[in-house]
Amino acid sequence: MSPLSVNVADSNPNLGVAADLVRSDVYAYLSQAFSFPDASLHAQVTEGSLVEHLAAALSRLPYRLKLSDLDWRAPAIFEDMQTEYIRLFQIGGRRGPPCSLHSGFYGRDRSRTLQHLIRFYNFFGFKLNECVMPDQICVQLDFMSILAKGDISDRDSVLRAQRDFLKGQLMWTATVAERVHACKPVPFYRSLASLTARLVQADRAFIERAITAGATHERN
């Protein structure tokens, strides 16, 4: 069964600022969840606070995502969650880890991917921390969180930027979700990968509808 399941048929592309802020929050929570699990993140996951915040934001999205099959159980022992993260996302053979969290590993030319990302980030004044690769999933999700707020440009322009970024830079999350499923991970990471892929697909469709609605409004 595909990990993707979305429904934007009844979405409202004209919700404006409220929808933008909710979408921004969801991307920020997903970025946090994908970071290396230190003691603080492990506590937030196992105690439920991160999932509660994420669920609350998801409930306010301007479209529906399938959530019924998600299971947010994580290893109770801190070191076990780190070990699982390393197994899935960091350690691998000559071709890298089984489920790399760097988009450049899923294309033919990683250097070109990095160049495109840096160009995007520079245009919007998005600064990277030292020793962080531009194609790492947390960086890309953080960038989408900033774009979704819509306060760095006029809404039409920033919607087009989001559409282009999702289409050109984040569709690889579907491949990650498939690979994670194949690795039989703990429920938390299976659900995280599936949800992220669903969000990217649904958000792209939502933005396309919002751009079309804006163009129709201008013509009228």
C-alpha positions as CSV (number, residue, x, y, z in Angstrom):
1,M,0.0,0.0,0.0
2,S,1.3,3.4,-0.9
3,P,2.3,5.6,2.1
4,L,0.6,8.6,0.4
5,S,-3.0,9.5,0.9
6,V,-4.4,13.0,0.6
7,N,-7.6,14.8,-0.1
8,V,-7.6,18.4,-1.3
9,A,-10.9,18.4,-3.1
10,D,-12.6,20.3,-0.4
11,S,-9.7,22.5,0.5
12,N,-10.2,26.3,0.7
13,P,-7.4,28.1,-1.2
14,N,-8.5,31.5,0.1
15,L,-8.0,31.2,3.9
16,G,-5.0,33.5,3.7
17,V,-2.8,34.3,6.7
18,A,-4.4,31.8,9.1
19,A,-3.8,28.9,6.8
20,D,-0.3,30.1,6.1
21,L,0.6,30.2,9.8
22,V,-0.8,26.7,10.4
23,R,1.2,25.3,7.5
24,S,4.3,27.0,8.8
25,D,3.8,25.4,12.2
26,V,3.4,21.9,10.7
27,Y,6.6,22.2,8.7
28,A,8.5,23.4,11.8
29,Y,7.3,20.5,13.9
30,L,8.2,18.0,11.2
31,S,11.7,19.5,10.9
32,Q,12.1,19.2,14.7
33,A,11.0,15.6,14.6
34,F,13.5,14.7,11.9
35,S,16.5,16.1,13.8
36,F,18.9,13.8,15.6
37,P,17.1,12.6,18.7
38,D,18.9,14.2,21.7
39,A,17.6,13.8,25.2
40,S,15.3,16.7,24.9
41,L,13.6,15.5,21.6
42,H,13.3,12.0,23.0
43,A,11.5,13.3,26.0
44,Q,9.1,15.4,23.9
45,V,8.3,12.4,21.7
46,T,7.9,9.8,24.5
47,E,5.9,12.1,26.7
48,G,3.7,13.1,23.8
49,S,4.2,16.9,23.7
50,L,5.6,17.1,20.2
51,V,2.9,14.8,18.8
52,E,0.2,16.8,20.5
53,H,1.4,20.1,19.1
54,L,1.8,18.5,15.6
55,A,-1.7,16.9,15.8
56,A,-3.2,20.2,16.8
57,A,-1.6,22.0,13.9
58,L,-2.6,19.2,11.5
59,S,-6.3,19.5,12.6
60,R,-6.3,23.2,11.4
61,L,-4.8,22.6,8.0
62,P,-7.0,23.9,5.1
63,Y,-7.1,20.4,3.6
64,R,-7.3,16.8,4.9
65,L,-4.5,14.3,5.3
66,K,-5.0,10.6,6.2
67,L,-3.8,10.2,9.8
68,S,-5.7,7.1,11.0
69,D,-2.8,4.8,10.2
70,L,-0.1,6.8,12.0
71,D,1.4,5.4,15.1
72,W,3.8,7.6,17.1
73,R,5.2,5.1,19.5
74,A,9.0,5.5,19.9
75,P,11.6,3.5,21.8
76,A,11.3,4.1,25.5
77,I,15.1,4.1,26.0
78,F,16.9,7.2,24.7
79,E,19.8,5.2,23.2
80,D,17.5,2.9,21.3
81,M,15.9,5.8,19.5
82,Q,19.3,7.2,18.5
83,T,20.4,3.7,17.3
84,E,17.3,3.5,15.1
85,Y,17.8,7.0,13.7
86,I,21.4,6.1,12.8
87,R,20.4,2.7,11.3
88,L,17.8,4.4,9.0
89,F,19.3,7.7,8.1
90,Q,23.0,7.8,8.8
91,I,24.9,4.5,8.4
92,G,25.2,2.7,5.1
93,G,27.5,1.2,2.6
94,R,29.2,2.8,-0.4
95,R,25.8,4.2,-1.6
96,G,25.0,5.7,1.7
97,P,22.3,5.0,4.3
98,P,19.2,3.1,3.3
99,C,17.0,6.2,3.8
100,S,19.2,9.2,3.5
101,L,17.7,12.5,4.7
102,H,19.7,14.4,2.0
103,S,17.8,15.1,-1.2
104,G,21.0,15.1,-3.3
105,F,21.4,11.4,-2.8
106,Y,18.1,10.8,-4.8
107,G,19.2,12.6,-7.9
108,R,21.8,12.2,-10.6
109,D,23.8,15.3,-9.7
110,R,24.0,16.2,-6.1
111,S,26.2,19.3,-6.7
112,R,23.5,20.7,-9.0
113,T,20.9,20.0,-6.3
114,L,23.0,21.9,-3.8
115,Q,23.4,24.8,-6.2
116,H,19.7,25.1,-6.7
117,L,19.0,25.0,-3.0
118,I,21.6,27.6,-2.2
119,R,20.2,29.9,-4.9
120,F,16.7,29.5,-3.3
121,Y,18.0,30.2,0.2
122,N,20.1,33.2,-0.8
123,F,17.2,34.8,-2.7
124,F,15.1,34.8,0.4
125,G,17.9,35.6,2.8
126,F,17.8,32.2,4.5
127,K,21.1,31.6,6.3
128,L,22.4,28.1,7.0
129,N,24.2,27.2,10.2
130,E,27.8,26.0,9.8
131,C,28.4,22.4,8.9
132,V,24.8,21.9,7.8
133,M,24.2,20.7,4.2
134,P,21.6,22.6,2.2
135,D,19.9,19.4,1.1
136,Q,19.3,18.0,4.6
137,I,15.6,17.5,5.2
138,C,15.4,19.6,8.4
139,V,16.9,22.5,6.5
140,Q,14.4,22.2,3.7
141,L,11.4,21.9,6.0
142,D,12.6,24.9,8.0
143,F,12.8,26.9,4.8
144,M,9.3,25.9,3.9
145,S,8.1,26.9,7.3
146,I,9.6,30.4,6.7
147,L,8.1,30.6,3.2
148,A,4.7,29.4,4.4
149,K,4.4,32.4,6.8
150,G,4.3,34.6,3.8
151,D,5.8,37.7,5.4
152,I,9.0,37.8,3.3
153,S,7.2,38.8,0.0
154,D,3.8,39.5,-1.4
155,R,1.6,36.4,-1.1
156,D,1.3,35.6,-4.8
157,S,5.1,35.6,-5.2
158,V,5.7,33.6,-2.1
159,L,3.0,31.1,-3.1
160,R,4.8,30.5,-6.4
161,A,8.1,30.2,-4.6
162,Q,6.5,27.5,-2.3
163,R,5.1,25.7,-5.3
164,D,8.5,25.7,-7.1
165,F,10.3,24.6,-4.0
166,L,7.9,21.7,-3.2
167,K,7.9,20.6,-6.8
168,G,11.7,20.9,-7.4
169,Q,13.1,20.1,-4.0
170,L,10.8,18.2,-1.7
171,M,9.0,15.6,-3.8
172,W,11.9,13.1,-2.9
173,T,10.2,12.7,0.5
174,A,7.9,10.1,-1.2
175,T,10.9,8.0,-1.9
176,V,12.1,8.4,1.6
177,A,8.7,7.2,2.9
178,E,8.9,4.1,0.7
179,R,12.4,3.3,1.8
180,V,11.6,3.8,5.5
181,H,8.7,1.4,5.2
182,A,10.9,-1.2,3.6
183,C,13.3,-1.0,6.5
184,K,10.7,-2.0,9.1
185,P,11.4,0.9,11.4
186,V,9.9,1.8,14.8
187,P,6.4,3.2,14.4
188,F,7.5,6.8,15.1
189,Y,9.8,7.1,12.1
190,R,7.5,5.2,9.8
191,S,4.7,7.6,10.6
192,L,7.0,10.6,10.4
193,A,8.2,9.7,6.9
194,S,4.6,8.9,5.7
195,L,3.2,12.1,7.1
196,T,5.9,14.3,5.5
197,A,5.4,12.7,2.1
198,R,1.6,13.2,2.3
199,L,2.0,16.8,3.5
200,V,4.3,17.7,0.6
201,Q,1.9,16.2,-2.0
202,A,-1.2,17.8,-0.5
203,D,0.5,21.2,0.1
204,R,1.6,21.4,-3.5
205,A,-1.9,20.7,-4.7
206,F,-3.3,23.3,-2.2
207,I,-0.9,25.9,-3.4
208,E,-1.7,25.2,-7.0
209,R,-5.4,25.8,-6.2
210,A,-4.5,29.0,-4.4
211,I,-2.5,30.3,-7.3
212,T,-5.3,29.4,-9.7
213,A,-7.9,31.1,-7.5
214,G,-5.8,34.2,-7.3
215,A,-5.3,34.4,-11.0
216,T,-9.1,34.0,-11.5
217,H,-9.8,36.7,-9.0
218,E,-7.5,39.1,-10.9
219,R,-9.1,38.4,-14.2
220,N,-12.5,39.1,-12.7
